[in-house]
Amino acid sequence: MYNDIFKIGGLTIHGYGLMIGLGVLCAIFLAEYRAKKRGLHSDQIFSIFLLVLIFGFIGAKLLFCLVEIGAVIANPWLILSGDGFVVYGGIIGGIAAISIYCRVKKTSFLMYLDLLAPSVALAQGFGRIGCFLAGCCYGRETDSAFYIVFRESLYAPNGVKLLPTQLMMSAGNFIIALVLLLYAKKDRKKGRIIGLYLILYSAGRFVIEFFRNDYRGAVGFMSTSQFISIFTLILGVLLFGSKLFNKEK
């Protein structure tokens, strides 16, 4: 795909950044809409999102530096570059930001996690479209009818049939967002919506990693993200409760 969407004078609009920005805006609008239905103020949502963006960016970059420690030592500029992020680091950083906000405001941590979970999945869906446009997070070579061929990617092998793992992840995240919104239509016990998000995302991420072919670190025979998925899945199950899909409030 082509990451350079269009140019305005000397300014180039990149598809990756555009999709990230669009995802963040849609996530904020969705969170504000759901917050108003629960009697929360929009300025609270904006403040939280600002913190989540800052801490999420730092977390994603830090985890990338840990995964690619050899490359970072060889080229310290990677720390400050606009490339190189790990989604799980962003999720961990975002959760830390919400925790700090709720401690300062003395409000419910799980309530805000439940409120923002569908927005996170929605933003991730747009973000993966950005990955598709940039050509990062690419899939394995395939002879199937389900493939994409990159021509001018700086990351994916060009001229080779690859599984479109970016679009698979994007579709999965949009589906997760929809499932969470449908599930949240009824009052749920605190922690169940974020728990369901962690279950669905962790399971999906663990599986999709088998189809990716970009280097993203390894822990034994698993990728770094698969290793982390095990723990986030366990956390999700603990939050959601042992009786799955129980309608307890």
NORSULLIN-V54174 format. One record per residue. N is the residue number from 0. RES is the residue in one small letter. SS is DSSP state (H for helix, E for strand, C for the rest). PSI is psi in whole degrees, 0 to 359 (* if undefined). D_LAST is the distance of its C-alpha to the last C-alpha in whole Angstrom. Layout:
N	RES	SS	PSI	D_LAST
N	RES	SS	PSI	D_LAST
This chain:
0	m	C	179	46
1	y	C	121	47
2	n	C	334	45
3	d	E	99	48
4	i	E	305	46
5	f	E	167	49
6	k	E	140	51
7	i	E	100	52
8	g	C	238	55
9	g	C	3	55
10	l	E	126	51
11	t	E	128	49
12	i	E	116	46
13	h	E	139	44
14	g	H	322	42
15	y	H	308	40
16	g	H	323	39
17	l	H	316	39
18	m	H	322	36
19	i	H	313	34
20	g	H	316	35
21	l	H	319	34
22	g	H	318	30
23	v	H	316	30
24	l	H	314	30
25	c	H	322	28
26	a	H	319	25
27	i	H	314	26
28	f	H	317	26
29	l	H	316	23
30	a	H	319	21
31	e	H	319	23
32	y	H	315	22
33	r	H	329	18
34	a	H	318	18
35	k	H	324	20
36	k	C	342	17
37	r	C	10	15
38	g	C	20	18
39	l	C	154	20
40	h	C	145	23
41	s	H	331	25
42	d	H	332	27
43	q	H	318	25
44	i	H	317	24
45	f	H	317	27
46	s	H	317	28
47	i	H	316	25
48	f	H	323	27
49	l	H	316	30
50	l	H	318	29
51	v	H	318	27
52	l	H	316	31
53	i	H	308	33
54	f	H	326	31
55	g	H	318	30
56	f	H	313	34
57	i	H	316	35
58	g	H	317	33
59	a	H	322	34
60	k	H	319	37
61	l	H	317	37
62	l	H	324	36
63	f	H	317	38
64	c	H	324	41
65	l	H	316	40
66	v	H	321	40
67	e	C	42	43
68	i	H	323	45
69	g	H	314	48
70	a	H	324	48
71	v	H	321	47
72	i	H	320	50
73	a	H	328	53
74	n	C	83	51
75	p	H	341	50
76	w	H	337	50
77	l	H	333	47
78	i	H	324	44
79	l	C	354	45
80	s	C	163	45
81	g	C	0	43
82	d	C	159	43
83	g	C	86	41
84	f	C	149	37
85	v	C	123	34
86	v	H	317	31
87	y	H	326	29
88	g	H	322	31
89	g	H	320	30
90	i	H	313	26
91	i	H	316	27
92	g	H	320	28
93	g	H	318	26
94	i	H	321	23
95	a	H	321	26
96	a	H	317	26
97	i	H	321	23
98	s	H	315	23
99	i	H	315	26
100	y	H	314	25
101	c	H	328	22
102	r	H	317	24
103	v	H	316	27
104	k	H	354	24
105	k	C	53	22
106	t	C	175	19
107	s	C	120	16
108	f	H	312	17
109	l	H	327	14
110	m	H	315	13
111	y	H	326	16
112	l	H	317	16
113	d	H	320	13
114	l	H	319	15
115	l	H	347	18
116	a	H	312	18
117	p	H	325	19
118	s	H	322	22
119	v	H	313	23
120	a	H	320	23
121	l	H	313	25
122	a	H	321	27
123	q	H	324	28
124	g	H	315	29
125	f	H	321	31
126	g	H	322	33
127	r	H	333	33
128	i	H	322	36
129	g	H	319	37
130	c	H	321	38
131	f	H	316	39
132	l	H	324	42
133	a	H	332	43
134	g	C	4	43
135	c	C	172	41
136	c	C	37	39
137	y	C	164	41
138	g	E	181	41
139	r	C	162	43
140	e	E	147	47
141	t	C	153	46
142	d	C	5	48
143	s	C	172	46
144	a	C	353	46
145	f	C	94	42
146	y	C	169	44
147	i	E	145	45
148	v	E	120	48
149	f	E	144	48
150	r	C	324	52
151	e	C	36	51
152	s	C	143	49
153	l	C	353	49
154	y	C	306	47
155	a	C	151	46
156	p	C	131	50
157	n	E	147	51
158	g	C	18	53
159	v	C	140	51
160	k	E	119	48
161	l	E	149	45
162	l	C	132	41
163	p	C	68	39
164	t	H	331	37
165	q	H	316	36
166	l	H	328	35
167	m	H	317	33
168	m	H	322	31
169	s	H	312	31
170	a	H	318	30
171	g	H	318	27
172	n	H	321	26
173	f	H	321	25
174	i	H	319	24
175	i	H	317	21
176	a	H	317	21
177	l	H	316	20
178	v	H	317	18
179	l	H	320	16
180	l	H	319	16
181	l	H	318	15
182	y	H	326	12
183	a	C	359	11
184	k	C	330	12
185	k	C	153	9
186	d	C	132	6
187	r	C	156	5
188	k	C	139	4
189	k	C	135	8
190	g	C	347	11
191	r	H	326	10
192	i	H	314	12
193	i	H	326	15
194	g	H	317	14
195	l	H	321	15
196	y	H	312	17
197	l	H	322	19
198	i	H	308	19
199	l	H	315	21
200	y	H	315	23
201	s	H	315	24
202	a	H	315	25
203	g	H	319	27
204	r	H	321	29
205	f	H	317	30
206	v	H	313	31
207	i	H	334	33
208	e	H	333	35
209	f	H	338	37
210	f	H	355	38
211	r	E	156	39
212	n	C	7	42
213	d	C	148	42
214	y	C	131	43
215	r	C	31	40
216	g	C	160	40
217	a	E	147	40
218	v	E	98	39
219	g	C	232	41
220	f	C	358	40
221	m	E	155	37
222	s	E	164	37
223	t	H	318	35
224	s	H	324	32
225	q	H	319	32
226	f	H	314	32
227	i	H	325	29
228	s	H	327	27
229	i	H	315	27
230	f	H	323	26
231	t	H	328	23
232	l	H	315	22
233	i	H	316	21
234	l	H	318	20
235	g	H	317	17
236	v	H	319	17
237	l	H	320	16
238	l	H	319	13
239	f	H	327	12
240	g	C	158	12
241	s	C	331	14
242	k	C	88	13
243	l	C	139	13
244	f	C	22	11
245	n	C	137	9
246	k	C	22	6
247	e	C	137	4
248	k	C	*	0
